[in-house]
Amino acid sequence: MIAKVYVRFVGYVPVKRNTPNTPLEELVRKAPDVFPDPLLEEEAVKLKRGENQPIWLTVYVPKDAPVGNYHGELMLKGLDERIVKVNLKVHDVILPDKRTLKLSNFISPYNISKFYKLTPWSEEHWALLRACARNMAEHRQSSIITPILDLTRIYKGDGCLEFDFQLLDRWINLFREEGIIEIIEGGYLAGRPPRTVEGWWTVPEFLSASYRVLNKDGSLAYVQEPVKVSSPIFENFISQFMPALQNHLEEMGLLDNYLQHIADEPIDRNAESYKYIVGLVRKYAPKIRTIEASTCKQLIDYINVVVPLLDDYDRNMAFYEERKKRGNEVWFYTCLSPTGRYPNRFIDYSLVKVRILHWINFKYGLEGYLHWGYNYWTENPFEDVENEPHHPFPLPPGDAFIVYPGKSGPLDSIRFEVLRDGVEDYEMLKLLAEKRKMDEAVELCNLAVRSITEYVRTPKELLSMRLKLIERLESIG
């Protein structure tokens, strides 16, 4: 029996400006206008005469559901009643529980506590974090960014620091219980100065991340404000914290699951500073691997899991393919770029551009996908999808978040639903490659993706490819 069925109204959000550097033919339509995105939790909506209202139907098919055709009815009530027939075909293909695509959308626990007006790390806050973890798992996310410094109680000892990882363990266990953790991404150890500082992006030296140090009775001893990473204060901290973290991860059996971010999107201008930090990490915690969203080629030997922008990978494919041979794991990321013909997950882009991202993962052997914005909400995300508070300029619509704040947890967007569809397509391509031959899966993928900027453009074409994929899997049995 199929009983897990969700019926949700599609909401609309205003887009004031289209994604920049994108020709009109690559957009759904020209802004300003309203665009469909949030899936609402209301059970009824008010419509004016002549208005259309989309409904999004989600059906979860259990693994033991018999193969075949299913029939149901959807009742619509207004001044009148109307029955709509719903037909569903269950194919003889089962997706594996294990997620082979490494998927990371960065969650901000602070945006949750801020938006819902909660004390950070209160029980109410943890309950909402659990709801987000469940939502991520439902969308086959497999990696979780983890604010390790905020989740570690740091105590002032006798001439040294002492570390309590109970909160970190609670965080990890929460996400594991809800079905995520294949990968734990440790939050940044350093960063740039505030955006209000002139030239903040190109500063040659990174600043350490701040952290709180407590007295043994739990009272605040001091807050370590950011310092240049060349300061002895930074090495003194790293020399104590990183070995303690490495030992704790080993004790938990999680060292192989852990990847450490150093500083976000390093560039040539601050590459030497980045190398210095990695040198410290490797000196004091040599078993910990690193990951970074970076297009800086001179840092390639300092990053175990390199995550270039999609367009940078496209332009420098030979470089990254060679790095795979040398042992680097390669993902890709998108953020406010790339734009134009490139796929991305903006609200004013077609959903094909969202779903095709993970066909690209398969075609080019890119093991993961990273995006910075799970829930970096604006002050009112249902009215403003562009002005994320921490950025001094408007972002492309929807770049900062892919879920919306609901009454008791995250609300899906149609983009997040379609992103999951793409992940499921990836998993089926992997299944076909394993059960038949890689060549057959690649051949089918190539019909959908000729290059990173040349791919099928209509839902009908992509769904046709998906059906062929399912039929080939069914023929194998």
Summary of the structure (lengths in Angstrom):
residues: 477
radius of gyration: 23.4
end to end distance: 22.2
largest distance: 76.4
contacts: 1463
relative contact order: 0.13
helix: 35%
strand: 24%
